[in-house]
């Protein structure tokens, strides 16, 4: 998963910030995958040309359908020649999911559906599913031309236990103190991962987004997606059950995702995630969700 994130960052980063500069060709051999860049390009055009938004969104959906068909046909025969293409598609599909869900849908007035999307009903399985695809082709691509992209900088060496006092996290354990024992352990792990994600992102604040070389893992934007990959499935079950401790912790994820607001496909997501969680939680929990809002405002 970390390799996949770095693939996108190092080879398609300019596209995520600008749009049309995505270069898919050099990193894929399978023809059905080359079109995978088309739906991202179309969504970016919808973002930057609102007068033609509907046209570009329809085009994006059409391109995505073709790419998805090619992916489905290719996955059962994953091998060295198409492995990079499969991984590239699944990675771009994450950004497509974030970008397309920013656009008004026919059921845009369905508050419960909109809330479900913000709280991960669609995009969390998408992010976590990349690891499944990577597992099928890892041995084929690990020593190929993308070998350097396996470097993940210092994520593994960060120690959240050494973070020190935090105005955001200190004392938050009280909200799950009465949970079942297995849930207590799970929430404590999620808290540690949130702290680690925060540490990972803060170290890159203020650094130029173009300051990327082949030996370095791409920085701030990867933190939230790595967090989603590392968190145990049990946590996401509690999130979908709308358990208050899970929702409160998820608002901190929203605060960190808001740090990526300058990237067009993530714009608005962090703030909207916090709002969706607060709507479900109600006023009683605001003393805790206000901490995540303070984190968001502090950058």
Secondary structure, DSSP 8 states (H G I E B T S, - for coil): -HHHHHHHHHHHHHHHHTSTT---GGG---HHHHTHHHHHHHHHHHHH-GGGHHHHHHHHHHHHHHHHHHHHHHHTT--TTTHHHHHHHHHHHHHHHHHHTTS--TTTT-HHHHHHHHTTTTHHHHHHHHHHHHHHHHHHHTTSTTGGGG--TTTTT--GGGS---TTTTTGGGGGTTS-HHHHHHHHHHHHHHHHHHHHHHTTTTS-TT---TTS--HHHHHHHHHHHHS-HHHHHHHHTT-HHHHHHHHHHHHHHGGGTTSGGGTTHHHHHHHHHHHHH-GGGHHHHHHHHHHHHH-
